Amino acid sequence: MRRLIVNADDFGFAAGVNEGIVEAHVSGIVTSTSLMVSRPAAADAARLAREYPALSVGLHYEEDGPEIDEPGHAARTFAAQLARFRELTGAEPTHIDSHHHVHMTRMSTFAPLVAPLGVPLRGDGRVAYLGDFYAQPRRGLVELGRVRTPFLLELLSRDDATAEFIELGCHPARVTSDLHSSYAGEREVELATLTEPDLRSRIESLGLTLASYHDWRA
């Protein structure tokens, strides 16, 4: 059986992001999310996570500056963000990933930091990752067709059939005044796609069962 985890990045980024992720969980196919612990809406995201315990919540590590490659910097900032995650949620993260995938070119640094947690790190091979459901294949180039249903179903149908767990990355949101991002209106298109009434059944017809990182732990 192949199980699909639909993970919404950027939980805590802004009020509308929190709203969109919860809507996509309650009324759509989102099963998991990743929390940005240093953002103004992080505490509200943690509150919502407690209200929806079926939603698995991981840590969305943030660090975009060149200092990430300084000796010890990643370890210190990861430890601080992990501590903040625990403080906010009262729980352990179910998985780890990062903003703009900064860890994925630094796996030798981040894999040992995550190993003691015993949870998947995006890109470590334990869960196959699909990141093409995104409306900007290149910065500044918007292709909304990439976040609509036909592309999504085609993407899922061509995935490696040998993977037991597959993670689909997504970024649903309602655009609110506190969302300062070059990827904004695209998030509402994602939300509309992820909440289409028949999408779950169409995904299941591909031989995929929706799951979360809670199921990976089981």
C-alpha positions, -999 to 999 in steps of 0.1 A, spaced: 0 0 0 13 34 -9 5 62 15 5 99 6 13 126 32 2 160 20 24 184 40 17 222 41 48 242 47 49 276 65 25 270 94 29 301 116 41 324 88 9 346 89 -27 344 101 -40 336 66 -15 308 62 -27 292 94 -63 297 83 -56 282 48 -37 252 62 -65 243 87 -91 247 60 -71 225 37 -69 199 65 -106 200 75 -121 204 41 -94 190 19 -65 166 16 -38 182 38 -27 158 65 4 173 79 22 207 83 55 222 92 58 250 118 79 281 115 86 288 152 100 323 149 71 340 130 45 362 146 17 337 139 35 307 154 17 307 187 -16 308 170 -5 279 147 5 259 178 -30 265 193 -46 254 161 -25 223 161 -38 213 195 -74 217 182 -67 194 152 -46 165 166 -49 144 135 -27 170 117 9 159 122 32 188 129 69 190 121 96 217 124 102 240 95 137 252 102 146 287 90 180 301 81 187 319 48 219 338 56 255 328 47 262 322 84 244 288 81 277 274 69 298 288 98 310 260 121 284 252 148 258 278 135 233 252 122 236 231 153 229 262 176 200 275 155 184 241 151 186 234 188 170 268 195 142 263 171 136 228 183 134 241 219 109 268 207 88 241 189 86 221 221 77 252 241 49 262 217 34 228 210 42 208 241 52 179 217 80 166 196 80 173 159 68 144 137 93 153 109 118 180 100 122 201 69 133 237 61 124 270 46 136 271 9 150 236 15 182 250 29 190 218 46 188 196 14 223 207 2 237 203 37 224 168 46 257 159 62 252 188 87 215 183 94 211 145 94 231 141 126 211 169 142 178 152 134 189 116 141 183 117 179 147 126 172 141 94 152 119 112 127 122 117 89 143 146 75 130 157 42 153 143 15 169 116 37 152 88 16 128 74 42 99 93 27 99 101 -10 94 138 -15 74 155 -43 80 193 -46 67 201 -80 33 212 -68 45 248 -68 35 277 -91 69 292 -95 92 268 -112 117 296 -113 117 328 -92 94 354 -108 79 329 -133 43 320 -123 26 290 -139 -7 285 -121 -14 253 -140 13 236 -118 -10 240 -87 -43 229 -104 -58 194 -102 -47 180 -136 -11 187 -129 -14 174 -94 -30 141 -105 -4 137 -133 24 143 -108 10 117 -84 4 91 -111 40 92 -123 56 88 -89 78 59 -79 54 31 -72 80 14 -49 78 41 -22 56 32 8 54 68 20 53 98 -3 52 134 8 36 160 -14 47 195 -4 22 224 -7 16 260 5 -21 267 9 -32 300 25 -57 328 26 -39 360 16 -40 384 46 -22 417 52 5 401 73 16 378 45 47 393 31 59 368 4 67 367 -33 45 336 -32 11 349 -22 -19 347 -45 -6 313 -57 -13 300 -22 -50 306 -26 -50 287 -59 -33 258 -41 -60 260 -14 -88 258 -40 -72 228 -56 -65 210 -23 -101 214 -11 -118 202 -43 -147 179 -32 -137 149 -53 -99 151 -50 -96 125 -23 -114 99 -43 -94 107 -74 -62 103 -55 -74 70 -41 -81 58 -76 -44 61 -83 -37 36 -55 -28 61 -29 -41 63 7 -39 96 25 -18 94 57 2 117 80 35 115 97 16 100 127 12 69 105 49 68 97 56 66 134 31 38 139 
